[in-house]
Amino acid sequence: MSGFEGGSREGGSRDGGAREGGRSFDDDRRNSAGRQRSASRSRGGDRSRTSQAPSERRKRTDPARMAAFDVLREVDESDAYANLVLPPLLRERHIRGRDAGFATELTYGTLRLRGRYDAILATCVDRPLPGLDPALLDVLRLGAHQVLGMRVPVHAAVSETVGLARNRVGAGPAQMVNAVLRRVSERSLDEWLSVLTQEAPDTLAGLAATESHPMWIVRAMREALAGNGRDVGEIADLLAADNVSPRVTLVARPGLVDVSDETAWGDAELVAGRWAPTALRLEGSDPGGVPAVREGLAGVQDEGSQLVTLALADAPLDGRDERWLDLCAGPGGKAALLAALAARRGATLVANEVAPHRARLVAGALAAIPEGTVEEVRTGDGRDVGADEPGVYDRVLVDAPCTGLGALRRRPESRWRRTPSDLAALTGLQRELLASALDAVRPGGVVAYVTCSPHIAETQLVVSDVLKKRDDVERLDTPAAVRSVVSAGGVTEEIPLADRDDVQLWPHVHGTDAMHLTLLRRTV
């Protein structure tokens, strides 16, 4: 639940004059009197009542709500990611402080809980939701989140959302928005969740609706829990954890910055991470305002991502420890942590990335690394490295492209964008990348296979499929490596890990993204 409270925010937006289905930004020159007569009286008691006359209702809305709407449209129309679209948009429109926080919560909350709100809206709209104009549907979702998911008074949520509808999709749709949101407001969130649960054909379908995940992901997550030795009854907690906004976690790159250096952190309020000795949780501040982050001495990185990287660096190997490779290095967070660790040991790092724009991000992330540590940031297909450079590296990280199901709390739109059909192409690529990494590492060297997904097809099955074709690789005790990292950082709490030779982290158990790690050693 957000701490933002509703209220009228004046904006400079223009009134929409399009018919339903349009996206006109023209001024609405028509008389607005009487447009909302049919919804002038509430059926839901005081909770949804407004004292405004139809002619007084909002024709415009505030910049924060317009920003949230525009991000949702960009995500839908361009397959963009909200975390890449929203921050520059807020800067461009000079939306700051509480308004920026409101826009952020409204955007991410609506994206995370889209499935829940669609299920609720379907009972309040007299036509199938897929038949609605996508822009109108986004307005309704934004309104539903304000009514049910934020501390916005109902009258303000309805009035402001109607204003948004007038501005962005037209006067006719605005009348529909008014009527639908009043129906939504007739029940509390708990009442709506009870309705969705009761109307679902089975328990999993009920969870899919109430916890806002596609059914195929709910099934995959339950199978992943079972496949990793956890109780499938945890599925509700796992799905709920995906809907909690994650706290910002920083990585203090070893050798570049010290936690005790007050000048490096400015006035940022920091709390030590739970597991990784390099992790710092940032409380109530913008990471861009932290001096160490601006200078590349620290960065924003999930604690689970830090933990798997540290485990690779500390895993035991036979022989020299001089050359490391990040096979799929973009956008550079793990590469920067690996490079900082390599610098302290006198090792070097090669960072490989197939996409040129992501390779540039890697170079930026590595800018503060001591000279001589980073051999090269190069653009190339990781599947070719094993053949081109056989047995060259001592440690290799394979952070394979995946569905990203382990980071749904950070990239909520992924749950609506991914489909089961994506798995075939991704798992084929993952197998090829792991095979290339095993060819690129020397005998006695170590490979870390990492995905930000708990899906069995992307984790355990990929590793087992590759190892079936090789007799020169052994599995290492990955949980022991992770526990060693945790204990070396002075953490007394024992990290809960399954009785397996690989490691699967979980947001509802570890408070991290659902990172998978398998450590492998080349024997011959």
C-alpha positions as CSV (number, residue, x, y, z in Angstrom):
1,M,0.0,0.0,0.0
2,S,1.4,3.4,-1.0
3,G,1.8,6.2,1.5
4,F,0.6,8.7,-1.1
5,E,-2.6,10.5,-0.4
6,G,-4.9,11.9,-2.9
7,G,-5.8,15.4,-3.6
8,S,-6.4,17.7,-6.4
9,R,-3.2,18.4,-8.5
10,E,-3.5,21.1,-11.1
11,G,-1.9,20.3,-14.4
12,G,-1.4,22.1,-17.6
13,S,-2.8,19.4,-19.8
14,R,-5.2,19.9,-22.6
15,D,-8.7,18.5,-22.7
16,G,-9.3,15.5,-24.9
17,G,-11.9,15.8,-27.7
18,A,-11.7,12.4,-29.3
19,R,-14.4,9.8,-29.5
20,E,-13.9,6.5,-27.7
21,G,-10.9,4.7,-29.3
22,G,-9.2,7.9,-30.3
23,R,-6.1,9.6,-28.8
24,S,-6.7,13.2,-29.7
25,F,-4.9,16.0,-27.8
26,D,-7.2,18.7,-29.2
27,D,-9.1,21.0,-27.0
28,D,-12.5,19.8,-26.1
29,R,-14.7,22.8,-27.1
30,R,-18.0,21.1,-26.4
31,N,-20.1,22.1,-23.4
32,S,-19.5,19.6,-20.6
33,A,-22.8,20.1,-18.8
34,G,-24.7,17.0,-18.3
35,R,-22.1,14.6,-19.5
36,Q,-22.1,12.5,-16.3
37,R,-25.7,12.6,-15.3
38,S,-26.0,8.8,-15.3
39,A,-23.3,8.5,-12.7
40,S,-24.2,11.6,-10.6
41,R,-25.4,9.5,-7.7
42,S,-23.3,6.8,-6.1
43,R,-24.5,3.3,-5.4
44,G,-21.7,2.7,-3.0
45,G,-22.6,4.9,-0.1
46,D,-20.3,7.6,1.3
47,R,-17.1,5.8,0.1
48,S,-17.8,6.8,-3.5
49,R,-19.9,9.9,-3.2
50,T,-18.9,13.2,-4.7
51,S,-20.4,16.6,-4.2
52,Q,-19.2,17.9,-7.5
53,A,-21.8,18.9,-10.1
54,P,-21.2,17.5,-13.6
55,S,-20.1,20.8,-14.9
56,E,-17.5,21.1,-12.2
57,R,-15.8,17.8,-12.7
58,R,-12.2,17.6,-13.8
59,K,-11.5,18.2,-17.4
60,R,-7.8,17.8,-16.9
61,T,-5.5,16.0,-14.6
62,D,-2.1,16.5,-13.0
63,P,1.3,15.9,-14.6
64,A,2.0,12.8,-12.3
65,R,-1.0,10.9,-13.6
66,M,-0.4,11.9,-17.2
67,A,3.2,10.7,-16.9
68,A,2.0,7.3,-15.5
69,F,-0.4,7.0,-18.4
70,D,2.1,7.9,-21.0
71,V,4.6,5.3,-19.6
72,L,1.9,2.6,-19.7
73,R,1.2,3.5,-23.4
74,E,4.9,3.4,-24.2
75,V,5.2,0.0,-22.5
76,D,2.3,-1.4,-24.5
77,E,3.0,0.1,-27.9
78,S,6.8,-0.1,-28.0
79,D,7.6,-3.0,-25.8
80,A,9.6,-0.6,-23.7
81,Y,10.5,-1.2,-20.0
82,A,9.0,1.2,-17.5
83,N,12.3,1.5,-15.6
84,L,13.9,2.9,-18.7
85,V,11.0,5.2,-19.8
86,L,9.8,6.7,-16.5
87,P,12.9,8.4,-15.0
88,P,13.8,10.4,-18.1
89,L,10.2,11.4,-18.6
90,L,9.9,12.7,-15.1
91,R,13.1,14.7,-15.6
92,E,11.9,16.1,-18.9
93,R,8.6,17.2,-17.4
94,H,10.2,18.5,-14.2
95,I,8.1,16.2,-12.0
96,R,9.9,16.0,-8.7
97,G,9.5,15.1,-5.0
98,R,6.1,13.7,-3.9
99,D,4.7,14.0,-7.4
100,A,7.5,11.9,-8.8
101,G,7.0,9.4,-6.1
102,F,3.3,9.3,-6.8
103,A,3.9,8.8,-10.5
104,T,6.3,6.0,-9.8
105,E,4.0,4.1,-7.5
106,L,1.1,4.6,-9.8
107,T,3.0,3.3,-12.8
108,Y,4.7,0.3,-11.2
109,G,1.7,-0.6,-9.1
110,T,-0.6,-0.6,-12.1
111,L,1.8,-2.7,-14.1
112,R,2.3,-5.3,-11.3
113,L,-1.4,-5.6,-10.5
114,R,-2.7,-5.4,-14.0
115,G,-4.1,-8.9,-14.0
116,R,-5.9,-8.3,-10.7
117,Y,-7.4,-5.1,-11.9
118,D,-8.5,-6.6,-15.2
119,A,-10.3,-9.4,-13.4
120,I,-12.1,-6.8,-11.3
121,L,-12.8,-4.5,-14.2
122,A,-14.3,-7.4,-16.2
123,T,-17.1,-7.6,-13.7
124,C,-17.7,-3.8,-13.9
125,V,-17.6,-3.3,-17.7
126,D,-20.5,-4.4,-19.8
127,R,-18.3,-5.6,-22.7
128,P,-15.2,-7.8,-23.0
129,L,-12.1,-6.0,-21.9
130,P,-10.1,-7.0,-25.0
131,G,-12.7,-5.0,-27.1
132,L,-11.9,-1.7,-25.3
133,D,-9.5,0.8,-26.7
134,P,-6.1,0.0,-25.1
135,A,-5.6,3.6,-24.0
136,L,-9.0,3.6,-22.3
137,L,-8.2,0.3,-20.6
138,D,-5.0,1.7,-19.3
139,V,-6.9,4.7,-17.8
140,L,-9.3,2.3,-16.1
141,R,-6.3,0.3,-14.6
142,L,-4.7,3.5,-13.3
143,G,-8.0,4.5,-11.7
144,A,-8.5,1.0,-10.2
145,H,-5.0,1.1,-8.6
146,Q,-5.7,4.5,-7.1
147,V,-9.1,3.3,-5.7
148,L,-7.9,-0.1,-4.4
149,G,-4.1,0.0,-4.1
150,M,-3.2,3.5,-3.0
151,R,-4.3,5.9,-0.2
152,V,-6.1,8.1,-2.5
153,P,-9.6,9.2,-1.5
154,V,-12.2,7.7,-3.8
155,H,-13.6,11.0,-4.9
156,A,-10.1,12.3,-5.9
157,A,-9.2,9.0,-7.6
158,V,-12.4,9.0,-9.7
159,S,-12.3,12.8,-10.4
160,E,-8.7,12.8,-11.5
161,T,-9.0,9.7,-13.6
162,V,-12.0,11.1,-15.4
163,G,-9.9,14.2,-16.0
164,L,-7.1,12.0,-17.4
165,A,-9.6,10.2,-19.6
166,R,-11.0,13.5,-21.0
167,N,-7.4,14.7,-21.7
168,R,-6.1,11.5,-23.3
169,V,-9.0,9.5,-24.8
170,G,-12.0,11.9,-25.0
171,A,-15.2,13.0,-23.3
172,G,-17.3,10.0,-24.2
173,P,-14.9,7.5,-22.7
174,A,-14.6,9.7,-19.7
175,Q,-18.3,9.1,-18.8
176,M,-17.6,5.4,-19.0
177,V,-14.6,5.7,-16.7
178,N,-16.7,7.6,-14.2
179,A,-19.3,4.9,-14.1
180,V,-16.9,2.0,-14.0
181,L,-14.7,3.3,-11.2
182,R,-17.8,4.0,-9.1
183,R,-18.7,0.3,-9.5
184,V,-15.1,-0.6,-8.5
185,S,-15.3,1.6,-5.4
186,E,-18.4,-0.2,-4.2
187,R,-16.2,-2.9,-2.7
188,S,-13.0,-2.8,-0.7
189,L,-9.9,-4.6,-2.0
190,D,-10.4,-7.5,0.5
191,E,-14.0,-7.9,-0.7
192,W,-12.9,-7.9,-4.4
193,L,-10.2,-10.5,-3.6
194,S,-12.8,-12.7,-1.9
195,V,-15.0,-12.4,-5.0
196,L,-12.2,-13.3,-7.4
197,T,-11.2,-16.3,-5.2
198,Q,-14.8,-17.6,-5.0
199,E,-15.4,-17.2,-8.7
200,A,-12.2,-18.9,-9.7
201,P,-12.5,-22.5,-11.0
202,D,-9.6,-23.7,-8.8
203,T,-7.0,-22.5,-6.3
204,L,-4.3,-21.8,-8.8
205,A,-6.7,-19.8,-11.0
206,G,-7.7,-17.8,-7.9
207,L,-4.1,-17.0,-7.2
208,A,-3.4,-16.0,-10.8
209,A,-6.2,-13.5,-10.5
210,T,-5.7,-12.2,-7.0
211,E,-1.9,-12.1,-7.2
212,S,-1.8,-10.8,-10.8
213,H,0.3,-13.4,-12.6
214,P,-0.5,-15.3,-15.9
215,M,-1.6,-18.8,-15.2
216,W,1.4,-20.3,-17.0
217,I,3.8,-18.5,-14.7
218,V,1.9,-19.6,-11.6
219,R,2.2,-23.2,-12.7
220,A,5.9,-22.7,-13.6
221,M,6.6,-21.2,-10.2
222,R,4.9,-24.0,-8.4
223,E,6.9,-26.5,-10.4
224,A,10.1,-24.6,-9.6
225,L,9.4,-24.7,-5.9
226,A,8.8,-28.5,-6.0
227,G,11.9,-29.0,-8.2
228,N,14.0,-27.2,-5.7
229,G,12.8,-29.1,-2.6
230,R,10.5,-26.4,-1.3
231,D,6.8,-26.7,-0.2
232,V,4.5,-25.9,-3.1
233,G,2.3,-24.3,-0.5
234,E,4.7,-21.4,-0.7
235,I,3.4,-20.4,-4.1
236,A,1.0,-17.7,-2.6
237,D,3.9,-16.1,-0.7
238,L,6.1,-16.2,-3.8
239,L,3.6,-14.6,-6.0
240,A,2.8,-11.9,-3.3
241,A,6.5,-11.2,-3.1
242,D,6.6,-10.4,-6.8
243,N,4.1,-7.7,-6.1
244,V,6.1,-5.9,-3.5
245,S,8.2,-2.9,-4.7
246,P,11.8,-3.9,-4.1
247,R,14.1,-1.7,-2.1
248,V,17.1,-0.1,-3.8
249,T,20.2,-2.1,-3.1
250,L,23.7,-0.8,-3.8
251,V,26.9,-2.7,-4.3
252,A,30.0,-1.3,-2.7
253,R,32.7,-2.5,-5.2
254,P,35.6,-3.9,-3.3
255,G,38.8,-1.9,-3.5
256,L,37.0,1.1,-5.0
257,V,34.9,2.2,-2.0
258,D,34.6,1.5,1.7
259,V,31.3,1.4,3.6
260,S,32.8,3.6,6.3
261,D,33.9,6.4,3.9
262,E,31.3,9.0,4.7
263,T,32.4,11.3,1.9
264,A,31.6,8.5,-0.7
265,W,28.1,8.1,0.5
266,G,27.1,11.7,1.2
267,D,24.0,11.9,3.4
268,A,22.5,8.7,2.1
269,E,20.9,6.5,4.7
270,L,22.4,3.0,4.3
271,V,21.6,-0.4,5.9
272,A,23.9,-3.4,5.5
273,G,22.5,-6.1,3.2
274,R,21.2,-9.4,4.6
275,W,23.6,-11.8,2.9
276,A,26.3,-10.3,0.6
277,P,29.1,-8.4,2.3
278,T,29.1,-5.9,-0.6
279,A,25.4,-5.1,-0.3
280,L,23.9,-1.9,1.1
281,R,20.2,-1.1,1.2
282,L,19.5,2.5,0.4
283,E,16.7,4.0,2.5
284,G,14.6,6.9,1.2
285,S,17.0,8.4,-1.4
286,D,17.7,8.6,-5.1
287,P,20.8,6.4,-5.9
288,G,21.8,9.0,-8.5
289,G,22.4,11.4,-5.6
290,V,25.0,9.2,-3.9
291,P,28.6,10.3,-4.8
292,A,30.0,6.7,-4.9
293,V,27.3,5.8,-7.4
294,R,27.9,8.8,-9.6
295,E,31.6,8.1,-9.7
296,G,31.2,4.4,-10.5
297,L,32.6,3.2,-7.2
298,A,29.3,1.7,-6.3
299,G,26.2,0.8,-8.3
300,V,22.6,-0.4,-8.1
301,Q,22.6,-4.2,-8.0
302,D,20.2,-6.7,-6.5
303,E,21.7,-8.6,-3.5
304,G,21.1,-11.9,-5.2
305,S,23.0,-10.8,-8.3
306,Q,25.9,-9.8,-6.0
307,L,25.8,-13.1,-4.2
308,V,26.1,-15.3,-7.3
309,T,29.0,-13.1,-8.6
310,L,30.9,-13.3,-5.3
311,A,30.4,-17.1,-5.2
312,L,32.0,-17.5,-8.6
313,A,35.0,-15.3,-7.6
314,D,35.5,-17.4,-4.4
315,A,34.8,-20.9,-5.8
316,P,37.8,-23.2,-5.5
317,L,39.8,-23.9,-8.7
318,D,42.9,-25.8,-9.6
319,G,46.0,-23.9,-10.8
320,R,46.3,-20.3,-11.9
321,D,43.7,-17.6,-11.4
322,E,44.7,-14.9,-13.8
323,R,42.1,-14.4,-16.6
324,W,38.3,-14.1,-16.1
325,L,35.5,-13.8,-18.6
326,D,32.0,-12.4,-18.4
327,L,30.5,-14.1,-21.5
328,C,27.2,-12.1,-21.5
329,A,28.2,-8.9,-19.8
330,G,25.5,-6.4,-20.5
331,P,24.5,-4.2,-18.9
332,G,27.6,-4.5,-16.7
333,G,26.6,-4.8,-13.1
334,K,28.1,-8.3,-12.5
335,A,31.1,-7.4,-14.8
336,A,31.9,-4.3,-12.6
337,L,31.8,-6.4,-9.4
338,L,33.9,-9.2,-11.0
339,A,36.4,-6.6,-12.3
340,A,36.8,-5.0,-8.8
341,L,37.4,-8.4,-7.3
342,A,39.9,-9.3,-10.1
343,A,41.8,-6.1,-9.5
344,R,42.4,-7.0,-5.9
345,R,43.9,-10.4,-7.0
346,G,46.0,-9.2,-9.9
347,A,43.7,-10.9,-12.4
348,T,42.2,-9.5,-15.5
349,L,38.7,-9.5,-17.0
350,V,37.3,-9.7,-20.6
351,A,33.8,-8.5,-20.9
352,N,31.9,-9.9,-23.9
353,E,28.5,-8.7,-25.0
354,V,26.6,-9.4,-28.2
355,A,24.6,-6.2,-28.5
356,P,26.6,-3.0,-29.2
357,H,24.4,-0.7,-27.2
358,R,24.7,-3.0,-24.2
359,A,28.5,-3.2,-24.7
360,R,28.6,0.5,-24.3
361,L,26.7,0.2,-21.0
362,V,29.3,-2.3,-19.9
363,A,32.1,0.0,-20.7
364,G,30.5,2.7,-18.7
365,A,30.0,0.4,-15.7
366,L,33.7,-0.5,-15.8
367,A,35.0,3.1,-16.1
368,A,36.2,3.3,-12.5
369,I,38.0,0.0,-12.5
370,P,41.8,0.4,-12.1
371,E,43.7,0.6,-15.3
372,G,45.1,-2.7,-16.5
373,T,42.4,-4.9,-15.0
374,V,39.9,-4.8,-17.9
375,E,41.6,-6.4,-20.9
376,E,38.8,-5.6,-23.3
377,V,35.1,-4.8,-23.6
378,R,34.1,-6.4,-26.9
379,T,31.1,-7.0,-29.0
380,G,30.7,-10.7,-30.1
381,D,28.5,-13.7,-30.0
382,G,29.2,-15.6,-26.8
383,R,28.4,-18.9,-28.5
384,D,31.6,-18.5,-30.6
385,V,34.0,-17.8,-27.7
386,G,34.6,-21.4,-26.8
387,A,35.7,-22.3,-30.3
388,D,37.7,-19.1,-30.8
389,E,39.5,-19.2,-27.5
390,P,39.5,-22.8,-26.2
391,G,40.8,-23.3,-22.7
392,V,41.9,-19.7,-22.2
393,Y,40.1,-18.5,-19.1
394,D,40.3,-19.5,-15.4
395,R,36.8,-18.3,-14.4
396,V,33.8,-17.7,-16.7
397,L,30.5,-16.2,-15.9
398,V,27.5,-17.2,-18.0
399,D,24.7,-14.8,-17.0
400,A,22.4,-16.2,-19.7
401,P,19.5,-14.3,-21.4
402,C,16.3,-15.7,-19.9
403,T,12.6,-15.0,-19.3
404,G,13.4,-12.8,-16.3
405,L,10.7,-14.5,-14.2
406,G,13.0,-14.0,-11.2
407,A,12.8,-10.2,-11.4
408,L,9.1,-9.7,-11.9
409,R,9.0,-7.3,-8.9
410,R,11.5,-5.1,-10.8
411,R,10.2,-5.5,-14.3
412,P,6.5,-6.1,-13.8
413,E,5.7,-5.7,-17.5
414,S,7.7,-8.9,-18.2
415,R,4.9,-11.1,-16.8
416,W,2.5,-9.8,-19.5
417,R,5.1,-9.8,-22.2
418,R,6.6,-13.3,-21.9
419,T,4.8,-16.4,-23.2
420,P,5.6,-20.1,-22.9
421,S,6.7,-20.1,-26.5
422,D,9.7,-17.9,-25.5
423,L,11.2,-20.8,-23.6
424,A,12.2,-22.9,-26.6
425,A,14.4,-20.2,-28.2
426,L,15.8,-19.1,-24.9
427,T,16.7,-22.5,-23.5
428,G,18.4,-23.4,-26.8
429,L,20.5,-20.3,-26.5
430,Q,21.3,-21.0,-22.9
431,R,22.6,-24.5,-23.7
432,E,24.8,-23.1,-26.5
433,L,26.2,-20.4,-24.2
434,L,26.9,-22.8,-21.4
435,A,28.6,-25.2,-23.8
436,S,30.8,-22.4,-25.2
437,A,31.8,-21.3,-21.7
438,L,32.8,-24.8,-20.8
439,D,35.0,-24.9,-23.9
440,A,36.5,-21.5,-23.1
441,V,37.5,-22.4,-19.5
442,R,40.8,-24.3,-19.0
443,P,41.0,-27.6,-17.2
444,G,40.7,-26.9,-13.5
445,G,38.8,-23.6,-14.1
446,V,35.3,-22.8,-13.0
447,V,32.2,-21.8,-14.8
448,A,29.1,-20.1,-13.2
449,Y,25.8,-20.7,-14.9
450,V,23.4,-17.9,-13.8
451,T,19.9,-17.0,-14.7
452,C,17.4,-14.6,-13.2
453,S,14.7,-17.1,-13.5
454,P,13.7,-20.1,-11.3
455,H,12.0,-21.9,-14.3
456,I,13.2,-25.5,-14.3
457,A,13.5,-25.5,-18.1
458,E,16.0,-22.5,-17.8
459,T,18.0,-23.8,-14.9
460,Q,18.3,-27.4,-14.0
461,L,17.3,-28.8,-17.4
462,V,19.8,-26.6,-19.3
463,V,22.7,-27.8,-17.1
464,S,21.7,-31.4,-17.2
465,D,21.2,-31.4,-20.9
466,V,24.7,-29.9,-21.5
467,L,26.4,-32.2,-19.1
468,K,24.9,-35.3,-20.7
469,K,27.1,-34.6,-23.7
470,R,30.3,-34.1,-21.8
471,D,32.6,-36.2,-19.6
472,D,35.0,-33.4,-18.8
473,V,32.9,-31.4,-16.3
474,E,32.0,-31.9,-12.6
475,R,29.5,-30.1,-10.5
476,L,30.8,-28.1,-7.5
477,D,29.1,-27.7,-4.2
478,T,27.4,-24.4,-5.0
479,P,25.6,-24.0,-1.7
480,A,28.9,-24.3,0.1
481,A,30.4,-21.6,-2.0
482,V,27.4,-19.3,-1.3
483,R,27.5,-20.0,2.4
484,S,31.2,-19.3,2.5
485,V,30.6,-15.8,1.0
486,V,27.9,-15.1,3.5
487,S,29.9,-16.2,6.5
488,A,33.0,-14.4,5.3
489,G,31.0,-11.2,5.5
490,G,30.3,-11.7,9.1
491,V,26.7,-12.7,8.8
492,T,25.7,-15.1,11.6
493,E,22.3,-16.1,10.2
494,E,22.5,-19.2,8.1
495,I,21.2,-18.6,4.6
496,P,18.4,-21.1,3.9
497,L,19.4,-23.3,0.9
498,A,18.0,-26.5,-0.4
499,D,19.9,-29.8,-0.1
500,R,21.1,-29.7,-3.7
501,D,24.4,-29.0,-5.6
502,D,23.0,-25.8,-7.1
503,V,21.4,-22.7,-5.5
504,Q,18.0,-21.1,-6.2
505,L,17.3,-17.8,-4.4
506,W,13.7,-16.6,-3.8
507,P,12.2,-13.2,-3.2
508,H,9.9,-14.5,-0.5
509,V,12.7,-16.4,1.3
510,H,15.9,-14.4,0.7
511,G,14.5,-11.0,-0.2
512,T,16.4,-11.1,-3.5
513,D,15.5,-11.7,-7.1
514,A,15.0,-15.4,-7.9
515,M,18.6,-15.9,-9.1
516,H,19.8,-19.4,-10.0
517,L,23.5,-20.5,-9.7
518,T,25.3,-23.7,-10.7
519,L,29.1,-23.8,-10.4
520,L,30.9,-26.3,-12.7
521,R,34.6,-27.2,-12.9
522,R,36.3,-28.3,-16.1
523,T,38.2,-31.5,-15.3
524,V,40.1,-32.3,-18.5
